[in-house]
Each structure stands twice: as C-alpha cells, then as structure tokens.
Amino acid sequence: MEKNYHCNCKSGCKNNRCACFKNLEPCDDKCGCTDCQNPFNEIDVEKYSTCALENINIVKALSQEELDEEHELPCGCENVKLKDLLNEYECKECMEVYWYSFCWNDVVQDNCTWHCETCGECRDWREWHCEKCNKCTYGVTLPCQHCGNEGLYQDLV
C-alpha cells in the first residue's frame, strides 16, 4: 500500500492532527515526525474493519482471552472468535459477511451495517451521511432530517 501523504508531527502522532492517524494509517520512513506514538504503526491496517481501526486503542487493549472469546453470528450458523471478526468474516454455511462493531458491542452483518468515518459510529444501512450539515440521517431515499438536503438516492422514489 502506497501512501500519498506524510506527516511532520512534533506532538506524537496520536490524534487527528496527524495526517497519518487521521487516515487510519501508520507513519512510515518518509514521515518527519518526532516521538511517534501512532497506534497504527505496529499493525497491518488491511486486516481490520473501519470500526476496529477507529477503535484501535480498544482493539489493542484486548487480552488474548477476549480475542479468543466466541461470538454467535447473527445467522446462527457458527460461533466465531472475536479475533476473526476484527475484519470481514464470511460464514462458511450461509456465505453472509460479518464483522464486530465496537460501537454496538455486537457482531453485525456487513450488508446491513456500515461505519461512518466522519461521525465515528456504526450505522444502519438505511442511514446516510449528509455532506451539507455533516450529520448522519435516516432514510436513503428521504431528504436529510436535519437540514433538508437531498440524498443520493432521492430521485429513485
């Protein structure tokens, strides 16, 4: 994975002031940061869902016992270890894709749930993020409930 940006942080790279941290990426040798404490440095970000990356400090604090804890998939077909749900997991029986939502503390179905990177929260598939008022709103074919802005799919009705 090639990066198009590099930080020059002097404050440790541990919040959204760091371009790398803000983009859920590790710092690399082209960055000019000092005292780098970017939590993404020690992990392969490709192996984590957006929700897990946005909650990386919680993920990194998980014990081996917690990572090995099994969770029943919503389909009821399998029990899967949390460490296997940190990214997309495809059920071997029904082929649905699931991942663990740290926002909801539960296993969620991928085609019914998404994680809004702007709001930093998991959302139902029927919600969308309004660029005009910068809030998530319900109803993919409805105008924004906060500002009235038309959604991407409003013309489908």
C-alpha positions as CSV (number, residue, x, y, z in Angstrom):
1,M,0.0,0.0,0.0
2,E,1.5,3.3,-1.1
3,K,0.8,6.5,0.9
4,N,0.1,9.9,-0.8
5,Y,0.7,11.9,2.4
6,H,3.3,12.0,5.1
7,C,3.2,13.8,8.5
8,N,5.7,16.1,10.2
9,C,4.2,15.9,13.6
10,K,6.0,17.1,16.7
11,S,3.2,16.0,19.1
12,G,3.4,12.2,18.9
13,C,1.0,11.3,16.1
14,K,-1.7,10.1,18.4
15,N,-4.7,12.2,17.3
16,N,-6.4,13.6,14.2
17,R,-3.9,16.4,13.9
18,C,-1.6,13.8,12.4
19,A,-2.5,13.2,8.7
20,C,-1.4,9.5,9.0
21,F,-3.5,8.9,12.1
22,K,-6.5,10.8,10.6
23,N,-6.4,8.5,7.6
24,L,-6.1,5.3,9.8
25,E,-2.6,4.7,8.5
26,P,0.8,4.0,10.1
27,C,3.6,6.6,9.9
28,D,6.5,5.5,7.6
29,D,10.1,6.3,7.0
30,K,9.1,9.3,4.7
31,C,7.3,11.0,7.6
32,G,9.2,13.6,9.5
33,C,7.5,13.0,12.8
34,T,9.2,13.0,16.2
35,D,8.3,11.0,19.3
36,C,5.9,9.0,17.0
37,Q,3.2,7.1,19.0
38,N,0.8,6.4,16.1
39,P,-1.2,3.3,17.3
40,F,-1.4,2.1,13.7
41,N,2.4,1.6,13.4
42,E,2.5,-1.9,14.8
43,I,-0.4,-3.4,12.9
44,D,-1.4,-4.4,9.4
45,V,-4.3,-2.0,8.8
46,E,-5.6,-4.1,5.9
47,K,-6.6,-6.8,8.5
48,Y,-9.1,-4.6,10.3
49,S,-12.5,-3.2,9.6
50,T,-13.0,0.6,9.7
51,C,-14.8,0.3,13.0
52,A,-11.9,-1.7,14.5
53,L,-9.4,0.9,13.2
54,E,-11.4,3.8,14.6
55,N,-11.4,2.0,17.9
56,I,-7.8,0.9,17.7
57,N,-6.9,1.6,21.3
58,I,-9.8,-0.6,22.5
59,V,-8.7,-3.3,20.0
60,K,-5.0,-3.2,21.1
61,A,-6.1,-3.4,24.8
62,L,-7.9,-6.7,24.2
63,S,-6.5,-9.6,26.1
64,Q,-5.8,-13.0,24.4
65,E,-8.7,-14.4,26.3
66,E,-11.0,-11.7,24.9
67,L,-9.7,-12.2,21.4
68,D,-10.4,-15.9,21.7
69,E,-14.0,-15.4,23.0
70,E,-16.5,-16.8,20.7
71,H,-19.5,-14.8,19.4
72,E,-22.5,-16.3,17.6
73,L,-23.1,-14.9,14.2
74,P,-26.5,-13.3,13.7
75,C,-27.4,-16.1,11.2
76,G,-26.9,-18.6,13.9
77,C,-24.8,-20.9,11.7
78,E,-21.4,-20.5,13.6
79,N,-19.6,-19.3,16.6
80,V,-16.5,-17.3,15.7
81,K,-13.6,-15.9,17.7
82,L,-13.5,-12.2,18.2
83,K,-10.1,-12.0,16.6
84,D,-11.6,-13.4,13.4
85,L,-14.3,-10.7,13.4
86,L,-11.9,-7.7,13.5
87,N,-12.3,-7.7,9.7
88,E,-14.8,-9.2,7.4
89,Y,-15.7,-12.8,8.2
90,E,-17.7,-14.9,5.7
91,C,-19.9,-17.5,7.3
92,K,-18.9,-20.9,5.9
93,E,-22.6,-22.1,5.8
94,C,-24.7,-19.2,4.6
95,M,-21.8,-17.1,3.0
96,E,-23.0,-13.8,4.7
97,V,-20.3,-11.4,5.7
98,Y,-20.0,-10.3,9.3
99,W,-17.7,-8.1,11.5
100,Y,-17.6,-6.9,15.0
101,S,-18.9,-3.5,15.8
102,F,-17.1,-1.8,18.7
103,C,-19.7,0.9,18.5
104,W,-22.6,-1.5,19.2
105,N,-20.5,-4.2,21.0
106,D,-22.0,-6.8,18.8
107,V,-21.5,-8.9,15.6
108,V,-23.1,-7.2,12.6
109,Q,-24.0,-8.2,9.1
110,D,-21.9,-6.3,6.5
111,N,-24.7,-5.6,4.1
112,C,-26.9,-4.2,6.9
113,T,-24.3,-2.0,8.7
114,W,-21.6,0.5,7.8
115,H,-19.2,2.6,9.9
116,C,-19.4,6.4,9.2
117,E,-15.8,7.6,9.3
118,T,-17.0,11.2,9.7
119,C,-19.3,10.6,12.7
120,G,-17.1,7.8,14.0
121,E,-20.1,5.5,14.6
122,C,-21.7,2.4,13.1
123,R,-24.9,3.0,11.2
124,D,-27.8,1.0,9.9
125,W,-27.8,0.6,6.1
126,R,-30.8,2.9,5.8
127,E,-28.8,5.8,7.1
128,W,-26.5,8.1,5.1
129,H,-24.1,10.9,5.8
130,C,-25.2,14.4,4.7
131,E,-22.3,16.4,3.5
132,K,-24.3,19.7,3.8
133,C,-24.9,19.5,7.6
134,N,-22.2,16.9,8.4
135,K,-24.6,14.5,10.2
136,C,-25.9,11.1,9.6
137,T,-29.6,10.9,8.8
138,Y,-32.2,8.1,8.3
139,G,-33.8,7.2,5.0
140,V,-31.7,6.7,1.9
141,T,-34.5,7.9,-0.3
142,L,-35.5,10.8,2.0
143,P,-34.1,14.3,2.4
144,C,-31.8,14.9,5.4
145,Q,-33.9,15.1,8.6
146,H,-31.5,17.8,9.9
147,C,-31.2,20.2,7.0
148,G,-33.5,19.0,4.2
149,N,-30.6,18.3,1.8
150,E,-31.5,15.8,-0.9
151,G,-29.8,12.4,-0.5
152,L,-28.0,10.4,-3.3
153,Y,-31.0,8.1,-3.8
154,Q,-33.9,10.6,-3.5
155,D,-34.5,10.5,-7.2
156,L,-35.2,6.8,-7.1
157,V,-38.6,7.3,-5.4
